[in-house]
């Protein structure tokens, strides 16, 4: 088994794709003609966005919508970059909200946290030293 997709349910799929392109430099793979589903190319795993309408259809018992939660959900997307400080600044300029500025962790990794307009929690981190 392998991780194939991380799918976030969002209010506006195209807006989330556009934000992630601008804020994090990811490349759009496609947006379905319905506008209800789209994907970004992130390497081996696909980051995808689906409309809340699809979420309601897939999960009739409901779920917590990240964009309307006062605090971020207890899960994050970690994006690895050589320059966390620059990536953090770019994300803020694109409309992300800072949750924790870049800082060097005791194990040597530089890490920051931002919250995207669609509610997603994103960790920006430097590669782990081998």
N, C-alpha and C positions, 0 to 999 in steps of 0.2 A: 504494500500500500504506500502511497505517497500523497502529499498535500498538493491538490490540483488548483484550488481556488480559495481565495478569501473574498466573500461577498458581503458588502455592506448595503443595508436597506436605507435609502435616502429619499428626501423629498423631491429632488430634481437631479436625475441621473446625469444629464448633460452638464449641469452646473458643477457637479462633483468631479466629473471627468476633466472639465476645463480648469477647475481649481487645482487638481493634482498635477495637471500638465504645467501650469504656471508656477505653482509653489514648489514642486519637487522635481520638475523636469522629466516626468514620466511620459511615455509615448502612448497615445491612444491606439488601441488595437481596432476597436469598432464600437459603434453605437447602433443598436437595433433600430429599425425604421419606426417602431412604436415609441421610441424614446424611453422605454421602461427597463432597458438593460444595456449595459456597456462594459467594456473591459479596457484595462491598461496593460501594456507589456512591461513586466517588471523582472524579467529573467525567467527562472524555472517555474515560478508560481504566478498565476494570474490574479491580479487585483481587479475585482469586478464590483459594479454597483447595480442595484436593482431598485425599482420604484417601490414605495410602501404598498402600493396596490398589489404587487406581486407577493410581497411579504404577507399581506393579509390573506391572500389566496393559499400560499404555502403553509402558513402557520395560523390556522383559524382560531387557535386559543390565544393569539396575540403575542406581543413581545414589547420590549422597551425601545422606543424610537430614540436613537442617540441624539438627534438634533433638539429634542424637546426635554431631555433629561438635564436637570440642574448641574449635575456633575457628570464627568465622562464615565462611560461604561467600564466595567472591570476587564477590559481587553484593549490591546493596543496593536497598531501596525508599526513595526520597526523598519526604518529605512536606513541603510548603511551608506555612509558617505565619508570621503577623506577629509572634508571641511565642514564640520558640524556648525561652526560659527556662521559661515557664509550661508549654508543651507537654512539655518534657523532664521537669519535676517530675511532671506528671500521668502520664506513661508509667511513671516509676519507681514511683509510688504504685500503679499498676495491676499491677505485677509485672515490668516490664522491668528488665534489668540494664544499668547504665551502662558504656559502653565509652569514651566521651569526653564530658566536660561541654561545655556551650555555650561557644563561643569565637568571637571575630570573626576571620575570615580576612583575609589581606592585601588581598583585593579588596572587603572591606566586608561580606560576607555572614556572618551568624551561623549556626553549624553545630554540631550535636551528634550523637552516635551512641549508639543503644541496641540491645540484643539482646532479642528477644521470647522468651517461654517456648517457642514453637514453633521457635526457632532463627533466625528471620528477623532480618536486619540492617536497621535502619531509621535513615536519616539524617533528622534534623529540621533544616530550613533556612529562613531568611528568604528572601523573594523577592529575585531579583537586581535591582539598581538598573538602570533603563533609561538 
